[in-house]
Amino acid sequence: MRNEKDSQIDFFEKVYDVVRQIPYGKVTTYGLIAKHLGSPQAARMVGWAMNKSHYQENYVPAQRVVNRNGMLSGKHHFNGEHVMEDLLMSEGIQIKNDCIIDFEKHLWDPEAFLK
């Protein structure tokens, strides 16, 4: 019999699968990932998955997941104050005051690209 922890692990793995498919130079939101996975109310759980993504064997580009306003809300989970910002800037995304400039231009919606 499956327990709640197994379900959470399965959900986290689905999140990581989506995040690994975000193209270079693009970002998505916790909410868009949750919606794509059929759990539109689970944006916070996507955030929890991102917090643990740094411990995955296969790389998860967690810097590409931001909040619905384009803010780098998960930056404190990276190993250094500016790591998330530096990673995004290395992909050509400009940041000002912890917020993505031209957010809509960089936004990638998994619903539009993943089936």
C-alpha positions as CSV (number, residue, x, y, z in Angstrom):
1,M,0.0,0.0,0.0
2,R,1.3,3.4,-1.0
3,N,1.7,6.1,1.6
4,E,1.7,9.9,1.5
5,K,5.5,10.1,1.4
6,D,5.6,7.8,-1.7
7,S,3.0,10.1,-3.4
8,Q,5.1,13.2,-2.5
9,I,8.2,11.6,-4.0
10,D,6.3,10.7,-7.2
11,F,5.0,14.3,-7.5
12,F,8.5,15.7,-6.9
13,E,9.9,13.4,-9.7
14,K,7.2,14.7,-12.0
15,V,8.2,18.3,-11.1
16,Y,11.8,17.5,-11.8
17,D,10.9,16.0,-15.2
18,V,9.1,19.2,-16.2
19,V,11.9,21.5,-14.9
20,R,14.5,19.5,-16.8
21,Q,12.6,20.3,-20.0
22,I,12.6,24.1,-19.6
23,P,14.7,25.5,-22.4
24,Y,17.9,27.4,-21.8
25,G,17.0,31.1,-21.4
26,K,13.4,30.5,-20.4
27,V,11.7,30.3,-17.0
28,T,8.4,29.0,-15.7
29,T,6.5,29.4,-12.5
30,Y,5.6,27.1,-9.6
31,G,1.9,27.5,-10.5
32,L,2.3,26.7,-14.2
33,I,4.2,23.5,-13.3
34,A,1.5,22.5,-10.8
35,K,-1.3,23.2,-13.3
36,H,0.5,21.2,-16.0
37,L,0.7,18.2,-13.5
38,G,-3.0,18.4,-12.9
39,S,-2.7,19.9,-9.4
40,P,-3.3,23.6,-9.9
41,Q,-3.4,24.2,-6.1
42,A,0.0,22.6,-5.5
43,A,2.3,25.5,-6.4
44,R,3.7,25.5,-2.9
45,M,4.4,21.7,-3.2
46,V,6.3,22.5,-6.4
47,G,8.3,25.0,-4.3
48,W,9.1,22.3,-1.8
49,A,10.3,20.1,-4.7
50,M,12.6,22.9,-5.9
51,N,14.0,23.3,-2.4
52,K,15.1,19.6,-2.5
53,S,16.2,19.6,-6.2
54,H,19.8,20.5,-5.4
55,Y,20.2,17.0,-3.9
56,Q,19.1,15.1,-7.0
57,E,21.5,12.8,-8.8
58,N,20.5,14.2,-12.2
59,Y,20.8,18.0,-12.5
60,V,17.6,20.0,-12.1
61,P,17.9,23.6,-13.4
62,A,16.0,25.0,-10.5
63,Q,17.0,28.6,-11.3
64,R,14.5,28.5,-14.1
65,V,11.5,28.3,-11.7
66,V,10.3,31.6,-10.3
67,N,7.1,32.9,-8.7
68,R,4.1,34.2,-10.8
69,N,5.5,37.7,-10.8
70,G,9.0,36.7,-12.1
71,M,10.6,37.1,-8.7
72,L,13.5,34.9,-7.7
73,S,11.6,33.7,-4.6
74,G,13.7,30.6,-4.3
75,K,17.1,32.3,-4.4
76,H,17.9,31.6,-0.7
77,H,17.9,27.8,-1.4
78,F,20.9,28.1,-3.6
79,N,24.5,27.8,-2.3
80,G,25.2,31.6,-2.2
81,E,23.3,34.8,-2.2
82,H,23.5,35.6,-6.0
83,V,23.8,32.1,-7.5
84,M,20.3,31.9,-8.9
85,E,20.6,35.4,-10.4
86,D,24.0,34.6,-11.8
87,L,22.8,31.4,-13.4
88,L,19.8,33.1,-15.1
89,M,22.0,36.0,-16.2
90,S,24.4,33.5,-17.8
91,E,21.4,32.3,-19.9
92,G,20.8,35.9,-21.1
93,I,18.0,36.8,-18.6
94,Q,18.3,40.2,-17.1
95,I,17.4,40.7,-13.4
96,K,16.7,43.8,-11.5
97,N,15.9,43.8,-7.7
98,D,15.5,40.0,-7.8
99,C,12.9,40.2,-10.6
100,I,13.2,39.2,-14.2
101,I,13.1,42.0,-16.7
102,D,10.7,41.3,-19.6
103,F,9.3,38.4,-17.7
104,E,6.7,37.6,-20.3
105,K,9.3,37.3,-23.0
106,H,11.2,34.6,-21.0
107,L,8.1,32.8,-19.7
108,W,7.7,29.1,-20.8
109,D,4.4,27.4,-20.2
110,P,4.7,23.6,-20.0
111,E,1.1,23.3,-21.2
112,A,2.0,24.7,-24.5
113,F,5.0,22.5,-25.1
114,L,4.6,19.3,-23.2
115,K,1.9,16.7,-23.8
